[in-house]
Amino acid sequence: MLEGRKNSILIVLIAGIGDLVLASKSIRAIRRGYPESNIHLLTSTEASPIGRNFPFVDYVWTFPIREFRKKKINIGKIFKLILKLRKIDFLAAINLYRVTSWCGSFKMGFLFLSLKAGKKLGHDKYGFGFFLDRKASEDTYGEMHFADSMMEIARISGGIPDDRGIEAFYRSDSKERWGHLFQPKKECGRNPIIAINPGADQANKRWSPHNFAVVADCLMDSLNAKIFLLGGPGEELLVLKIKRWMKNDVVDLSGQLTLDDLVYVIDKCDLLITNDSGPMHIAAAVKTPLVALFGPETPIHTRPYTDEQLYRVLYKGNNAKKDHSKNYGLDLITPKEVLLACIDLLTEGRNRDK
């Protein structure tokens, strides 16, 4: 436990949706370690709806990381954010995420230098340890799952782990908007509801639309499954390609769901088929069975963080890690393998009532 007069803690995780879901266990541990403190979370704009639904977070600050990287935001807005944060005397500032470059270390170091905090904690790599009072070792993000790596940083910060996994939450209005999709119908009976997420943050992490179409048609023909196609802003064309390859009609939800809605829909489905992505981690958090397609990145660090019986990972190695125009590893995964994994999970049955 850190000693000090201040009563607020700032947790920094400026990363993607999936990263924040993976961090939920660590943030919860910090809340357990400081039950009387106000927990502030600084995260990316796109991930912020996930953070706002965490019951163990009191305040959420947003950082427009994508716009910042693309130089599409006025730097003055960043300084205004920093000035607002400087008005708070934090007991501690904790960067949960890994440091991946000297440039990233410098930027995060500048932020931490600007903050008023009794203690500053994080990952000691690429010189970031210079800005810290307590440091997680350089190899913290070595061979461990990233969720466990973040927990190591939470531990040195005074966090108290529990035996629960990662979590994601949604608001009740999502059920009001989309609950009708899951109402039992006579013609559907107990047939499975399966969501397909064809998107990912990098093009080389996406399985081909044609393969997704083949799998969807086979599941509908063999199991009379109801198929939902998911897709965030900008992924509507990707979903359209799948629909054009298919012979059956599906429910197209691309571009229609808020992040809250996405959590709700995934929570209520019987199975998710997905690339390595944020929705994959959401499914793991709500314990929806999933088939995860990995490539070219290894699943060692970011595989589904849930009960082993609830997921199947398909990974054929990495032949084009730095070539973002190709996805050889994913192309080696066949529709038949995905189908067998789906049937295997569905046969085992749901691990909880939806």
Secondary structure as the mmCIF struct_conf table of DSSP 4:
data_model
#
loop_
_struct_conf.conf_type_id
_struct_conf.id
_struct_conf.beg_label_comp_id
_struct_conf.beg_label_asym_id
_struct_conf.beg_label_seq_id
_struct_conf.end_label_comp_id
_struct_conf.end_label_asym_id
_struct_conf.end_label_seq_id
BEND BEND1 ARG A 5 ARG A 5
STRN STRN1 SER A 8 LEU A 13
BEND BEND2 ALA A 15 ALA A 15
HELX_RH_AL_P HELX_RH_AL_P1 ILE A 17 GLY A 33
TURN_TY1_P TURN_TY1_P1 PRO A 35 GLU A 36
BEND BEND3 SER A 37 SER A 37
STRN STRN2 ASN A 38 SER A 44
TURN_TY1_P TURN_TY1_P2 THR A 45 ALA A 47
HELX_RH_AL_P HELX_RH_AL_P2 SER A 48 ARG A 52
TURN_TY1_P TURN_TY1_P3 ASN A 53 ASN A 53
TURN_TY1_P TURN_TY1_P4 PRO A 55 PHE A 56
BEND BEND4 ASP A 58 ASP A 58
STRN STRN3 TYR A 59 PHE A 63
HELX_RH_AL_P HELX_RH_AL_P3 ILE A 65 ARG A 69
TURN_TY1_P TURN_TY1_P5 LYS A 70 LYS A 71
BEND BEND5 ILE A 73 ILE A 73
HELX_RH_AL_P HELX_RH_AL_P4 ILE A 75 ARG A 86
TURN_TY1_P TURN_TY1_P6 LYS A 87 LYS A 87
BEND BEND6 ILE A 88 ILE A 88
STRN STRN4 PHE A 90 ASN A 95
BEND BEND7 TYR A 97 TYR A 97
HELX_LH_PP_P HELX_LH_PP_P1 ARG A 98 VAL A 99
BEND BEND8 SER A 101 SER A 101
HELX_RH_AL_P HELX_RH_AL_P5 TRP A 102 SER A 114
BEND BEND9 LEU A 115 LEU A 115
STRN STRN5 ALA A 117 HIS A 123
TURN_TY1_P TURN_TY1_P7 TYR A 126 GLY A 127
HELX_RH_3T_P HELX_RH_3T_P1 PHE A 128 PHE A 131
BEND BEND10 ASP A 133 ASP A 133
STRN STRN6 ARG A 134 ALA A 136
HELX_RH_3T_P HELX_RH_3T_P2 GLU A 138 TYR A 141
BEND BEND11 GLY A 142 MET A 144
HELX_RH_AL_P HELX_RH_AL_P6 PHE A 146 ILE A 156
TURN_TY1_P TURN_TY1_P8 SER A 157 GLY A 158
BEND BEND12 ASP A 163 ASP A 163
HELX_RH_AL_P HELX_RH_AL_P7 SER A 172 TRP A 178
HELX_RH_3T_P HELX_RH_3T_P3 GLY A 179 PHE A 182
BEND BEND13 GLN A 183 GLN A 183
TURN_TY1_P TURN_TY1_P9 LYS A 186 ARG A 190
STRN STRN7 ILE A 193 ASN A 197
BEND BEND14 ASP A 201 GLN A 202
HELX_RH_3T_P HELX_RH_3T_P4 ALA A 203 LYS A 205
HELX_RH_AL_P HELX_RH_AL_P8 PRO A 209 LEU A 223
STRN STRN8 LYS A 226 LEU A 229
TURN_TY1_P TURN_TY1_P10 PRO A 233 GLY A 234
HELX_RH_AL_P HELX_RH_AL_P9 GLU A 236 TRP A 245
BEND BEND15 LYS A 247 ASN A 248
STRN STRN9 VAL A 251 ASP A 252
TURN_TY1_P TURN_TY1_P11 SER A 254 GLN A 256
HELX_RH_AL_P HELX_RH_AL_P10 LEU A 259 LYS A 268
BEND BEND16 CYS A 269 ASP A 270
STRN STRN10 LEU A 271 ASN A 275
BEND BEND17 ASP A 276 SER A 277
HELX_RH_AL_P HELX_RH_AL_P11 GLY A 278 VAL A 286
TURN_TY1_P TURN_TY1_P12 LYS A 287 LYS A 287
STRN STRN11 LEU A 290 PHE A 294
BEND BEND18 PRO A 296 GLU A 297
BEND BEND19 PRO A 299 PRO A 299
TURN_TY1_P TURN_TY1_P13 ILE A 300 THR A 302
BEND BEND20 ARG A 303 ARG A 303
BEND BEND21 THR A 306 THR A 306
HELX_RH_3T_P HELX_RH_3T_P5 GLU A 308 LEU A 310
STRN STRN12 TYR A 311 TYR A 315
BEND BEND22 ASN A 319 ASN A 319
TURN_TY1_P TURN_TY1_P14 LYS A 321 LYS A 322
TURN_TY1_P TURN_TY1_P15 HIS A 324 SER A 325
HELX_RH_AL_P HELX_RH_AL_P12 TYR A 328 ASP A 331
TURN_TY1_P TURN_TY1_P16 LEU A 332 LEU A 332
BEND BEND23 ILE A 333 ILE A 333
HELX_RH_AL_P HELX_RH_AL_P13 PRO A 335 GLU A 348
BEND BEND24 ASN A 351 ARG A 352
#
